[in-house]
Amino acid sequence: MKTLKFKTNINCGNCLAKVTPKLNEQSGIESWSVDLEDPERTLTVETTELGPDDIKKAVLKAGFLANVK
């Protein structure tokens, strides 16, 4: 299991609601969370199979950006 961390522009609960289906449907993600209290809105993903580009693409499908920290 590896932990990937990303700086995002997911700013609020409504943003989180838009990205949730995209991350939940992505196979290979064991768990994920976004820290909305963090100024960088850090997305943390636990995965065994996926790389950073896979996560960035899933977030982009929801209309948001994710940059590897």
DSSP file (Angstrom, degrees, kcal/mol; ACC not computed):
  #  RESIDUE AA STRUCTURE BP1 BP2  ACC     N-H-->O    O-->H-N    N-H-->O    O-->H-N    TCO  KAPPA ALPHA  PHI   PSI    X-CA   Y-CA   Z-CA
    1    1 A M              0   0    0      0, 0.0     2,-0.4     0, 0.0    47,-0.2   0.000 360.0 360.0 360.0 133.7    0.0    0.0    0.0
    2    2 A K  E     -A   47   0A   0     45,-3.3    45,-2.5    48,-0.1     2,-0.5  -0.925 360.0-137.3-122.4 152.8    1.3    3.4   -0.9
    3    3 A T  E     -A   46   0A   0     -2,-0.4     2,-0.4    43,-0.2    43,-0.2  -0.934  17.4-167.2-109.8 123.9    0.1    6.8    0.2
    4    4 A L  E     -A   45   0A   0     41,-2.9    41,-2.9    -2,-0.5     2,-0.4  -0.912   3.1-161.7-111.1 138.5   -0.1    9.6   -2.4
    5    5 A K  E     -A   44   0A   0     -2,-0.4    64,-2.3    39,-0.2     2,-0.4  -0.963   8.7-177.4-124.1 139.3   -0.7   13.3   -1.4
    6    6 A F  E     -AB  43  68A   0     37,-2.3    37,-2.6    -2,-0.4     2,-0.5  -0.980  27.4-130.7-135.3 143.2   -1.8   16.1   -3.7
    7    7 A K  E     - B   0  67A   0     60,-3.3    60,-2.8    -2,-0.4     2,-0.2  -0.822  42.7-179.2 -85.6 131.4   -2.4   19.8   -3.4
    8    8 A T  E     - B   0  66A   0     32,-1.9    58,-0.2    -2,-0.5    34,-0.0  -0.760  43.4-130.9-128.5 172.9   -5.9   20.5   -4.9
    9    9 A N        +     0   0    0     56,-1.1     2,-1.0    -2,-0.2    32,-0.1  -0.073  62.8 129.9-110.9  29.7   -8.4   23.3   -5.6
   10   10 A I        +     0   0    0     31,-0.3    -2,-0.1    55,-0.2    54,-0.0  -0.768  30.7 170.2 -82.6 104.5  -11.2   21.3   -3.9
   11   11 A N        +     0   0    0     -2,-1.0     2,-0.3     1,-0.0    -1,-0.2   0.687  45.0   8.0 -99.3 -20.8  -12.4   24.2   -1.7
   12   12 A C  S  > S-     0   0    0      1,-0.1     4,-2.4     0, 0.0     5,-0.2  -0.858  82.2 -82.1-152.6 179.9  -15.7   23.2    0.0
   13   13 A G  H  > S+     0   0    0     -2,-0.3     4,-2.1     1,-0.2     5,-0.1   0.854 123.9  53.7 -61.7 -36.7  -18.3   20.5    0.6
   14   14 A N  H  > S+     0   0    0      2,-0.2     4,-1.3     1,-0.2    -1,-0.2   0.900 109.3  48.6 -66.3 -39.7  -20.0   21.1   -2.8
   15   15 A C  H  > S+     0   0    0      1,-0.2     4,-1.8     2,-0.2     3,-0.4   0.923 110.6  51.6 -62.5 -43.6  -16.6   20.6   -4.5
   16   16 A L  H  X S+     0   0    0     -4,-2.4     4,-2.1     1,-0.2    -2,-0.2   0.876 105.3  55.5 -61.1 -38.8  -16.1   17.5   -2.5
   17   17 A A  H  < S+     0   0    0     -4,-2.1    -1,-0.2     1,-0.2    -2,-0.2   0.818 108.0  49.7 -64.6 -30.8  -19.5   16.2   -3.6
   18   18 A K  H  < S+     0   0    0     -4,-1.3     4,-0.5    -3,-0.4    -1,-0.2   0.860 115.2  41.3 -75.6 -36.2  -18.5   16.6   -7.3
   19   19 A V  H  X S+     0   0    0     -4,-1.8     4,-2.2     1,-0.2     5,-0.3   0.754  97.2  78.8 -84.7 -24.3  -15.2   14.8   -6.9
   20   20 A T  H  X S+     0   0    0     -4,-2.1     4,-2.7     1,-0.2     5,-0.2   0.901  92.6  47.8 -54.3 -49.8  -16.5   12.0   -4.7
   21   21 A P  H  > S+     0   0    0      0, 0.0     4,-1.9     0, 0.0    -1,-0.2   0.889 111.6  51.6 -61.8 -36.3  -18.1    9.9   -7.5
   22   22 A K  H  > S+     0   0    0     -4,-0.5     4,-0.6    -3,-0.2    -2,-0.2   0.909 115.0  40.7 -67.4 -41.7  -15.1   10.1   -9.7
   23   23 A L  H >< S+     0   0    0     -4,-2.2     3,-0.5     1,-0.2    -1,-0.2   0.873 114.1  53.2 -74.4 -36.1  -12.7    8.9   -7.0
   24   24 A N  H 3< S+     0   0    0     -4,-2.7    -2,-0.2    -5,-0.3    -1,-0.2   0.835 109.1  49.1 -67.4 -31.5  -15.1    6.3   -5.7
   25   25 A E  H 3< S+     0   0    0     -4,-1.9     2,-0.7    -5,-0.2    -1,-0.2   0.618  86.7 102.3 -84.0 -11.0  -15.5    4.8   -9.2
   26   26 A Q  S X< S-     0   0    0     -4,-0.6     3,-1.2    -3,-0.5     2,-0.1  -0.618  72.0-137.5 -75.1 112.6  -11.7    4.7   -9.8
   27   27 A S  T 3  S+     0   0    0     -2,-0.7     3,-0.1     1,-0.2    -2,-0.1  -0.423  84.3  42.0 -70.0 146.7  -10.6    1.1   -9.2
   28   28 A G  T 3  S+     0   0    0      1,-0.3    20,-0.8    -2,-0.1    21,-0.7   0.249  80.3 117.1 101.5 -12.1   -7.4    0.6   -7.3
   29   29 A I  E <   -C   47   0A   0     -3,-1.2    -1,-0.3    -6,-0.2    18,-0.2  -0.813  38.5-176.8 -90.5 119.7   -8.2    3.3   -4.6
   30   30 A E  E     -     0   0A   0     16,-2.7     2,-0.3    -2,-0.6    -1,-0.2   0.901  69.3 -21.8 -79.1 -44.9   -8.4    1.7   -1.2
   31   31 A S  E     -C   46   0A   0     15,-1.3    15,-3.2     2,-0.0    -1,-0.3  -0.981  61.2-174.2-159.6 160.1   -9.4    4.9    0.6
   32   32 A W  E     +C   45   0A   0     -2,-0.3     2,-0.3    13,-0.2    13,-0.2  -0.987   2.2 179.5-154.6 158.2   -9.1    8.7    0.1
   33   33 A S  E     -C   44   0A   0     11,-1.9    11,-2.9    -2,-0.3     2,-0.4  -0.982  18.3-141.8-156.9 156.3   -9.8   11.9    1.9
   34   34 A V  E     -C   43   0A   0     -2,-0.3     2,-1.1     9,-0.2     9,-0.2  -0.992  13.9-143.4-122.5 128.4   -9.5   15.7    1.4
   35   35 A D    >   -     0   0    0      7,-2.6     3,-0.7    -2,-0.4     7,-0.5  -0.778  18.0-179.1 -90.8  97.4   -8.5   18.0    4.3
   36   36 A L  T 3  S+     0   0    0     -2,-1.1    -1,-0.2     1,-0.2     5,-0.1   0.645  79.5  61.2 -73.4 -14.1  -10.6   21.1    3.7
   37   37 A E  T 3  S+     0   0    0      5,-0.1    -1,-0.2    -3,-0.1    -2,-0.1   0.725  85.6  90.3 -81.5 -23.4   -9.0   22.8    6.7
   38   38 A D  S X  S-     0   0    0     -3,-0.7     3,-2.0     1,-0.1    -3,-0.0  -0.556  81.1-133.5 -73.4 133.4   -5.5   22.6    5.2
   39   39 A P  T 3  S+     0   0    0      0, 0.0    -1,-0.1     0, 0.0    -3,-0.0   0.787 109.9  49.6 -58.6 -26.1   -4.7   25.7    3.1
   40   40 A E  T 3  S-     0   0    0    -33,-0.0   -32,-1.9    -5,-0.0     3,-0.2   0.425 106.0-131.1 -91.7   1.2   -3.5   23.3    0.3
   41   41 A R    <   -     0   0    0     -3,-2.0   -33,-0.4    -6,-0.2   -31,-0.3   0.945  32.0-146.8  49.0  57.0   -6.7   21.3    0.5
   42   42 A T        -     0   0    0     -7,-0.5    -7,-2.6   -35,-0.2     2,-0.5  -0.339  13.0-155.2 -66.6 126.0   -4.6   18.1    0.6
   43   43 A L  E     -AC   6  34A   0    -37,-2.6   -37,-2.3    -9,-0.2     2,-0.5  -0.896   9.9-165.0 -97.0 124.6   -6.0   15.0   -1.0
   44   44 A T  E     -AC   5  33A   0    -11,-2.9   -11,-1.9    -2,-0.5     2,-0.4  -0.960   6.0-172.7-114.6 127.0   -4.6   11.8    0.5
   45   45 A V  E     -AC   4  32A   0    -41,-2.9   -41,-2.9    -2,-0.5     2,-0.5  -0.972  14.2-154.9-124.4 131.3   -5.1    8.5   -1.4
   46   46 A E  E     +AC   3  31A   0    -15,-3.2   -16,-2.7    -2,-0.4   -15,-1.3  -0.923  33.5 151.6-102.0 124.1   -4.2    5.0   -0.3
   47   47 A T  E     -AC   2  29A   0    -45,-2.5   -45,-3.3    -2,-0.5   -18,-0.2  -0.990  40.7-165.4-150.3 154.1   -3.6    2.7   -3.2
   48   48 A T  S    S+     0   0    0    -20,-0.8   -19,-0.1    -2,-0.3    -1,-0.1   0.596  94.9  28.7-107.9 -21.0   -1.7   -0.4   -4.2
   49   49 A E  S    S+     0   0    0    -21,-0.7     2,-0.1   -47,-0.1   -20,-0.1   0.756  98.3  83.2-112.1 -32.3   -2.0   -0.2   -8.0
   50   50 A L        -     0   0    0    -22,-0.4    -3,-0.1   -48,-0.1   -48,-0.1  -0.416  54.7-148.8 -91.2 154.0   -2.3    3.5   -9.1
   51   51 A G    >>  -     0   0    0     -2,-0.1     4,-1.4     1,-0.0     3,-0.7  -0.594  39.1 -92.4-106.6 174.0    0.2    6.1   -9.8
   52   52 A P  H 3> S+     0   0    0      0, 0.0     4,-2.5     0, 0.0     5,-0.2   0.852 122.9  56.9 -55.9 -38.2    0.0    9.9   -9.4
   53   53 A D  H 3> S+     0   0    0      1,-0.2     4,-2.1     2,-0.2     5,-0.2   0.862 102.8  55.0 -64.7 -34.4   -1.2   10.4  -13.0
   54   54 A D  H <> S+     0   0    0     -3,-0.7     4,-1.8     2,-0.2    -1,-0.2   0.912 111.2  44.2 -63.2 -42.4   -4.1    8.1  -12.5
   55   55 A I  H  X S+     0   0    0     -4,-1.4     4,-2.4     2,-0.2     5,-0.2   0.916 111.0  53.6 -69.0 -43.6   -5.4   10.1   -9.5
   56   56 A K  H  X S+     0   0    0     -4,-2.5     4,-2.3     1,-0.2    -2,-0.2   0.891 109.1  49.9 -58.5 -40.2   -4.8   13.4  -11.3
   57   57 A K  H  X S+     0   0    0     -4,-2.1     4,-1.9     2,-0.2    -1,-0.2   0.898 109.6  50.4 -66.1 -40.9   -6.9   12.2  -14.2
   58   58 A A  H  X S+     0   0    0     -4,-1.8     4,-0.7     2,-0.2    -2,-0.2   0.908 113.2  45.5 -64.6 -41.4   -9.8   11.1  -11.9
   59   59 A V  H ><>S+     0   0    0     -4,-2.4     5,-1.8     1,-0.2     3,-0.9   0.894 110.3  54.4 -67.9 -40.1   -9.8   14.5  -10.1
   60   60 A L  H ><5S+     0   0    0     -4,-2.3     3,-1.7     1,-0.3    -1,-0.2   0.850  98.6  62.8 -63.2 -34.6   -9.6   16.3  -13.5
   61   61 A K  H 3<5S+     0   0    0     -4,-1.9    -1,-0.3     1,-0.3    -2,-0.2   0.798 103.0  50.7 -59.9 -27.8  -12.7   14.5  -14.7
   62   62 A A  T <<5S-     0   0    0     -3,-0.9    -1,-0.3    -4,-0.7    -2,-0.2   0.478 127.4-102.2 -88.2  -3.5  -14.6   16.2  -11.9
   63   63 A G  T < 5S+     0   0    0     -3,-1.7     2,-0.3     1,-0.3    -3,-0.2   0.698  84.4 110.9  93.7  21.3  -13.2   19.6  -12.9
   64   64 A F      < -     0   0    0     -5,-1.8     2,-0.3    -8,-0.1    -1,-0.3  -0.834  60.1-122.4-126.5 163.8  -10.5   20.0  -10.3
   65   65 A L        -     0   0    0     -2,-0.3   -56,-1.1    -3,-0.1     2,-0.4  -0.805  18.9-173.2-106.4 146.6   -6.7   20.1  -10.2
   66   66 A A  E     -B    8   0A   0     -2,-0.3     2,-0.4   -58,-0.2   -58,-0.2  -0.971   3.0-172.4-139.3 123.2   -4.4   17.8   -8.2
   67   67 A N  E     -B    7   0A   0    -60,-2.8   -60,-3.3    -2,-0.4    -2,-0.0  -0.960  32.5-108.2-118.5 133.6   -0.7   18.4   -8.0
   68   68 A V  E      B    6   0A   0     -2,-0.4   -62,-0.3   -62,-0.2   -64,-0.0  -0.309 360.0 360.0 -59.8 135.2    1.7   15.9   -6.4
   69   69 A K              0   0    0    -64,-2.3    -1,-0.2    -2,-0.0   -63,-0.1   0.432 360.0 360.0 -88.3 360.0    3.1   17.3   -3.1
